[in-house]
Every structure is written in structure tokens, then in C-alpha cells.
Amino acid sequence: MSSKAAPYKQEGIRKKMLISAEDYQRMGAAGIFADKPRVELIDGEIYTTSPFTPGHNGHVDKVAEFFTVNLFGKAKIRTQGSIRIDEYSEPEPDIAILRFSENFYSDKQATAKDVHLIIEVSVHTLETDRTVKKQKYAEAGIPEYWIVIPDKGIVEVYRKPEDGSYLDKNTYRKADEWLFEAFGLSIKGEDILI
């Protein structure tokens, strides 16, 4: 499973100090990121995220609406909110389908154990979504990870995380149908793709 990142990363004779998820949260609470672009924490390093485009927003909204209608009262649908993956990573996926929580996770950060599904909408982030993020989500044991790729009109569905990768990958188009296994919910490509 996931190996924790060391608090220091060796680079030649210099050491890079990595930021923990707790420190990252404290920085956010102190307003350090208030006038900055959107950021997320991956392996102890803070990365800016791509700006939202109308096509990206449209797909995020469509997916969120579909799951909100179909899983109302059964799961929490989080859009562009952070998830604590490990001690040094707190990514902000486009959509996370979380276990139901009556208080909407207002008293604690949602963690990998709370996640049924993570969805990234890849307009400008496909390489990162297929490599860094896919590996982090698999290491954390996220049972399903989907990448919506609007330019290609496809959804890549990854399942069965093991040893930092997903053993099962399927690609679906707008006319295809598949199952969201956690809820036995039938999904059509047209439910997700615009």
C-alpha cells in the first residue's frame, strides 16, 4: 500500500522540507492562499491547478447533478474539495463521491476511507491525471477512479487498486453503459459526457 513521504527530500547536499497535510490546512486557515490561484498538496509539495474553462465547468456540473439526483441521501457529492489521501497529500479532485455524512464532514477532513469514487475532468490535466493522481488514488485504496476526457468524448474507468496501480481499466463512450459498483448504479456515457 501507500508509503508515507519522508518529511525531507534529499536533493544533492540540500534537503527539501515537505509540507504535511496538517500544516497545509493551517496555512489555508491563516489565509496564505487567499490571493493565490487554486492549489493542492501532493507528496508534501504545493501545486497550482489549472484554471476552470467553460467546458470543464459544464462537465463537472453535469456529473455532479447526475450523482446528486441518483444518490441523494445515500452519499455526499463533493465538487472541487480536498480529500486527505495520506500525511503529505491532500488533492482536490473535481468530484468525489463520499460515504454519507449527516454533518457533511464539517468536523473532520474526508479521507481515502470515506471515498467511493473520484472523478477528474481532464481538459488541461490529462498527463497528471493519468500518472501522478492515478497512482496516489490507487496507493490510497480508492476503489474507483474515473477520468472524463471531453476532447476525446470518453470516460476512463479504473478499478481494483493494488500496489499503487489499478488492475482494471475500461474506456467508455457516450453510447456505452457501465456500473458504478459501490451502489450498483447503471451509468450511461451520456449521463457524464456533454
Contacts in CASP RR format, 6 or more apart in sequence:
PFRMAT RR
TARGET T0000
AUTHOR 0000-0000-0000
METHOD contacts of the structure
MODEL  1
MSSKAAPYKQEGIRKKMLISAEDYQRMGAAGIFADKPRVELIDGEIYTTS
PFTPGHNGHVDKVAEFFTVNLFGKAKIRTQGSIRIDEYSEPEPDIAILRF
SENFYSDKQATAKDVHLIIEVSVHTLETDRTVKKQKYAEAGIPEYWIVIP
DKGIVEVYRKPEDGSYLDKNTYRKADEWLFEAFGLSIKGEDILI
1 139 0 8 1.000
1 141 0 8 1.000
1 163 0 8 1.000
1 164 0 8 1.000
2 85 0 8 1.000
2 86 0 8 1.000
2 139 0 8 1.000
2 140 0 8 1.000
2 141 0 8 1.000
2 164 0 8 1.000
3 139 0 8 1.000
4 86 0 8 1.000
4 87 0 8 1.000
4 88 0 8 1.000
5 18 0 8 1.000
5 43 0 8 1.000
5 44 0 8 1.000
5 86 0 8 1.000
5 87 0 8 1.000
5 88 0 8 1.000
5 89 0 8 1.000
6 18 0 8 1.000
7 17 0 8 1.000
7 18 0 8 1.000
7 20 0 8 1.000
8 15 0 8 1.000
8 16 0 8 1.000
8 17 0 8 1.000
8 18 0 8 1.000
9 15 0 8 1.000
9 16 0 8 1.000
9 18 0 8 1.000
10 16 0 8 1.000
18 43 0 8 1.000
18 44 0 8 1.000
18 45 0 8 1.000
18 88 0 8 1.000
19 27 0 8 1.000
19 41 0 8 1.000
19 44 0 8 1.000
19 45 0 8 1.000
19 46 0 8 1.000
19 88 0 8 1.000
20 44 0 8 1.000
20 87 0 8 1.000
20 88 0 8 1.000
21 41 0 8 1.000
21 84 0 8 1.000
21 86 0 8 1.000
21 87 0 8 1.000
21 88 0 8 1.000
21 89 0 8 1.000
21 90 0 8 1.000
21 109 0 8 1.000
24 41 0 8 1.000
24 44 0 8 1.000
24 46 0 8 1.000
24 90 0 8 1.000
25 90 0 8 1.000
25 109 0 8 1.000
27 33 0 8 1.000
28 34 0 8 1.000
33 39 0 8 1.000
36 48 0 8 1.000
37 48 0 8 1.000
37 49 0 8 1.000
37 51 0 8 1.000
38 48 0 8 1.000
38 49 0 8 1.000
38 51 0 8 1.000
38 80 0 8 1.000
38 92 0 8 1.000
39 46 0 8 1.000
39 47 0 8 1.000
39 48 0 8 1.000
39 49 0 8 1.000
40 46 0 8 1.000
40 47 0 8 1.000
40 49 0 8 1.000
40 82 0 8 1.000
40 90 0 8 1.000
40 91 0 8 1.000
40 92 0 8 1.000
41 47 0 8 1.000
41 88 0 8 1.000
41 89 0 8 1.000
41 90 0 8 1.000
41 91 0 8 1.000
42 89 0 8 1.000
42 91 0 8 1.000
42 132 0 8 1.000
42 133 0 8 1.000
42 136 0 8 1.000
43 88 0 8 1.000
43 89 0 8 1.000
43 136 0 8 1.000
44 88 0 8 1.000
44 89 0 8 1.000
49 92 0 8 1.000
49 125 0 8 1.000
50 56 0 8 1.000
50 123 0 8 1.000
50 124 0 8 1.000
50 125 0 8 1.000
53 123 0 8 1.000
53 124 0 8 1.000
55 123 0 8 1.000
55 150 0 8 1.000
55 194 0 8 1.000
56 94 0 8 1.000
56 121 0 8 1.000
56 123 0 8 1.000
56 150 0 8 1.000
58 194 0 8 1.000
59 121 0 8 1.000
59 148 0 8 1.000
59 150 0 8 1.000
59 192 0 8 1.000
59 193 0 8 1.000
59 194 0 8 1.000
60 79 0 8 1.000
60 80 0 8 1.000
60 94 0 8 1.000
60 95 0 8 1.000
60 121 0 8 1.000
62 191 0 8 1.000
62 192 0 8 1.000
62 193 0 8 1.000
62 194 0 8 1.000
63 94 0 8 1.000
63 95 0 8 1.000
63 119 0 8 1.000
63 121 0 8 1.000
63 148 0 8 1.000
63 192 0 8 1.000
64 77 0 8 1.000
64 79 0 8 1.000
64 95 0 8 1.000
66 191 0 8 1.000
66 192 0 8 1.000
67 75 0 8 1.000
67 77 0 8 1.000
67 95 0 8 1.000
67 97 0 8 1.000
68 77 0 8 1.000
70 183 0 8 1.000
70 185 0 8 1.000
71 77 0 8 1.000
71 97 0 8 1.000
71 183 0 8 1.000
71 185 0 8 1.000
73 100 0 8 1.000
74 100 0 8 1.000
74 183 0 8 1.000
75 97 0 8 1.000
75 98 0 8 1.000
75 99 0 8 1.000
75 100 0 8 1.000
75 116 0 8 1.000
75 183 0 8 1.000
76 97 0 8 1.000
76 98 0 8 1.000
76 99 0 8 1.000
76 100 0 8 1.000
76 101 0 8 1.000
76 104 0 8 1.000
76 105 0 8 1.000
76 110 0 8 1.000
77 95 0 8 1.000
77 96 0 8 1.000
77 97 0 8 1.000
77 98 0 8 1.000
78 95 0 8 1.000
78 96 0 8 1.000
78 97 0 8 1.000
78 98 0 8 1.000
78 110 0 8 1.000
79 94 0 8 1.000
79 95 0 8 1.000
80 92 0 8 1.000
80 93 0 8 1.000
80 94 0 8 1.000
80 95 0 8 1.000
81 92 0 8 1.000
81 93 0 8 1.000
81 96 0 8 1.000
82 90 0 8 1.000
82 91 0 8 1.000
82 92 0 8 1.000
82 109 0 8 1.000
82 110 0 8 1.000
83 90 0 8 1.000
83 91 0 8 1.000
83 92 0 8 1.000
83 93 0 8 1.000
83 96 0 8 1.000
83 109 0 8 1.000
83 110 0 8 1.000
83 111 0 8 1.000
83 112 0 8 1.000
83 114 0 8 1.000
83 115 0 8 1.000
83 118 0 8 1.000
84 90 0 8 1.000
84 109 0 8 1.000
84 110 0 8 1.000
84 111 0 8 1.000
84 112 0 8 1.000
85 91 0 8 1.000
85 111 0 8 1.000
85 112 0 8 1.000
85 136 0 8 1.000
85 137 0 8 1.000
85 139 0 8 1.000
85 140 0 8 1.000
86 112 0 8 1.000
86 139 0 8 1.000
86 140 0 8 1.000
89 136 0 8 1.000
90 109 0 8 1.000
91 133 0 8 1.000
91 136 0 8 1.000
93 118 0 8 1.000
93 119 0 8 1.000
93 120 0 8 1.000
93 133 0 8 1.000
94 119 0 8 1.000
94 120 0 8 1.000
94 121 0 8 1.000
95 117 0 8 1.000
95 118 0 8 1.000
95 119 0 8 1.000
95 121 0 8 1.000
96 110 0 8 1.000
96 115 0 8 1.000
96 117 0 8 1.000
96 118 0 8 1.000
96 119 0 8 1.000
97 115 0 8 1.000
97 116 0 8 1.000
97 117 0 8 1.000
97 118 0 8 1.000
97 119 0 8 1.000
97 182 0 8 1.000
98 105 0 8 1.000
98 110 0 8 1.000
98 114 0 8 1.000
98 115 0 8 1.000
98 116 0 8 1.000
99 114 0 8 1.000
99 115 0 8 1.000
99 116 0 8 1.000
101 110 0 8 1.000
101 114 0 8 1.000
105 114 0 8 1.000
112 137 0 8 1.000
112 140 0 8 1.000
112 141 0 8 1.000
112 142 0 8 1.000
115 140 0 8 1.000
115 142 0 8 1.000
115 143 0 8 1.000
116 143 0 8 1.000
116 144 0 8 1.000
116 182 0 8 1.000
116 183 0 8 1.000
117 142 0 8 1.000
117 143 0 8 1.000
117 144 0 8 1.000
117 145 0 8 1.000
117 146 0 8 1.000
117 180 0 8 1.000
117 182 0 8 1.000
118 137 0 8 1.000
118 142 0 8 1.000
118 144 0 8 1.000
118 145 0 8 1.000
118 146 0 8 1.000
119 145 0 8 1.000
119 146 0 8 1.000
119 147 0 8 1.000
119 148 0 8 1.000
120 129 0 8 1.000
120 133 0 8 1.000
120 145 0 8 1.000
120 146 0 8 1.000
120 147 0 8 1.000
120 148 0 8 1.000
121 148 0 8 1.000
121 150 0 8 1.000
122 129 0 8 1.000
122 130 0 8 1.000
122 147 0 8 1.000
122 148 0 8 1.000
122 149 0 8 1.000
122 150 0 8 1.000
123 150 0 8 1.000
123 151 0 8 1.000
126 147 0 8 1.000
126 149 0 8 1.000
129 147 0 8 1.000
130 147 0 8 1.000
130 156 0 8 1.000
133 145 0 8 1.000
134 145 0 8 1.000
134 147 0 8 1.000
134 158 0 8 1.000
134 165 0 8 1.000
134 166 0 8 1.000
135 164 0 8 1.000
135 165 0 8 1.000
137 145 0 8 1.000
137 158 0 8 1.000
137 161 0 8 1.000
138 145 0 8 1.000
138 158 0 8 1.000
138 161 0 8 1.000
138 162 0 8 1.000
138 164 0 8 1.000
138 165 0 8 1.000
138 166 0 8 1.000
139 161 0 8 1.000
139 164 0 8 1.000
140 161 0 8 1.000
141 161 0 8 1.000
142 161 0 8 1.000
143 159 0 8 1.000
143 161 0 8 1.000
143 181 0 8 1.000
143 182 0 8 1.000
144 157 0 8 1.000
144 158 0 8 1.000
144 159 0 8 1.000
144 180 0 8 1.000
144 181 0 8 1.000
144 182 0 8 1.000
145 157 0 8 1.000
145 158 0 8 1.000
145 166 0 8 1.000
146 155 0 8 1.000
146 156 0 8 1.000
146 157 0 8 1.000
146 158 0 8 1.000
146 192 0 8 1.000
147 155 0 8 1.000
147 156 0 8 1.000
147 158 0 8 1.000
148 155 0 8 1.000
148 192 0 8 1.000
148 193 0 8 1.000
149 155 0 8 1.000
149 156 0 8 1.000
150 193 0 8 1.000
150 194 0 8 1.000
153 173 0 8 1.000
153 174 0 8 1.000
153 193 0 8 1.000
154 171 0 8 1.000
154 172 0 8 1.000
154 173 0 8 1.000
154 193 0 8 1.000
155 171 0 8 1.000
155 172 0 8 1.000
155 173 0 8 1.000
155 189 0 8 1.000
155 192 0 8 1.000
155 193 0 8 1.000
156 169 0 8 1.000
156 170 0 8 1.000
156 171 0 8 1.000
157 169 0 8 1.000
157 170 0 8 1.000
157 171 0 8 1.000
157 172 0 8 1.000
157 178 0 8 1.000
158 166 0 8 1.000
158 168 0 8 1.000
158 169 0 8 1.000
159 166 0 8 1.000
159 167 0 8 1.000
159 168 0 8 1.000
159 169 0 8 1.000
159 170 0 8 1.000
159 181 0 8 1.000
160 166 0 8 1.000
160 167 0 8 1.000
160 168 0 8 1.000
161 167 0 8 1.000
170 178 0 8 1.000
172 178 0 8 1.000
172 189 0 8 1.000
173 189 0 8 1.000
173 193 0 8 1.000
174 188 0 8 1.000
174 189 0 8 1.000
174 190 0 8 1.000
174 193 0 8 1.000
175 188 0 8 1.000
175 189 0 8 1.000
175 190 0 8 1.000
176 188 0 8 1.000
176 189 0 8 1.000
177 186 0 8 1.000
177 187 0 8 1.000
177 188 0 8 1.000
177 189 0 8 1.000
178 186 0 8 1.000
178 187 0 8 1.000
179 185 0 8 1.000
179 186 0 8 1.000
179 187 0 8 1.000
180 186 0 8 1.000
180 187 0 8 1.000
END
